[in-house]
Every structure is written in structure tokens, then in C-alpha cells.
Amino acid sequence: MTTIEAKLAAAHLGDLLQRAASGEDIVISSAGVPSARLVPIADPTTKGQRRLGGLAGLGTVPDDFDDPLPDEILVLFEGR
């Protein structure tokens, strides 16, 4: 991980962005105190895409899922 002062980071932002995109973590500091981190992002072309059915079979929904809550629990939600 590389640490760089904010003023120097501003002057070399393009280079720092390329380095971060290639996998390097860069800490930007102000007066020696870390204040931000420049890190690579996941593949931007797959952002938000999910495989359907990825959790299939890992859980069940009980038959009484939609039934009204018991009074002792309902009181806790409603604050009565």
C-alpha cells in the first residue's frame, strides 16, 4: 500500500488512478494523517449483475410466514 500527501496526489491523479485500476491500494493523507483510500473497483462491466437462483435450496419459508404475529410480539413492534 502506498501513502501519498493530498497536494502531491492532486498533481499526479491520473497516474494514481491507473495504479489503483491495476490493483494497488493508495492512501491519501493530509499532514501525515490518512484521510482517504484509492482502491480498485470490481469489474465495472459486471456491477449489479447477479446469477438468479444462487441461494436456491439454502433456506425455507415456513407455512405460517404470513400469519398475524402473536400479541406479545406485536406489542413490541407497536409500542403499546
N, C-alpha and C positions, 0 to 999 in steps of 0.2 A: 504494500500500500504506500502510495506517495502522498506527502503532505506539501502543500504549496500555499503561500500567502495570497490573500484575496487580490491585492493590487497586481501581483505577478500573474495570477490566474486570469484576470481580465485581459491582460496583454497577450496571453497565449491560449485563449479559449478554444480556438479551432483545433490546435494541437491536442489539448486536453480532451476535447470531445472525441477525437479519433482514438486516443489512447483508451478512453473509457469504453468506446464501442468495441474495441478489440479485447476487452475483458479486464482491464486494470481498474482498481478502485483508487480514487483520488480524493483526499481530504483537503478541503479549502478552509484555511484558518484566518483569523483576524487577530493580530497582535499575539500570535502564537497559540491562540485558543481555537480549537476546532469548531467550526460553525456550520459546515455543510459537507456533504459527501457526493461525489460524482461517480456513479456506478453504471455498469452496462445494464440495459433492459433486456428482458426476454425477447425472443424473436418477434419483432413487431408485426410480422405477417400473420402470426397465429394468435395474436392478442384477442382474447374474448371467445375464441373458438373452443368448444367443449365436445367431447365424444359423448353422444347420447347413450344412456344405459350403463354408464361406467360404475354405478353403485347398485346395479340390479342384483337382487338376492342378498344384499347385506343387511337388510332391515325388513321389518314387517309393520303394518298398520293394524292395530287391534280393532276388532269388530265394534267396540264401543267408543271409537275415536270421536264421533260426532255427538255423543250423548251429552246432556247437560252435566255441568260439574256438580259434585256434591256440595251441599250448603256450607260445610266447614271450609272448603277451599274457595268457594265463590265469595265468601265474606272477606277472605284475604285479598282478593282482587278488587272488590268494590269498596273496601274500607268501611263497612258497616259496623 
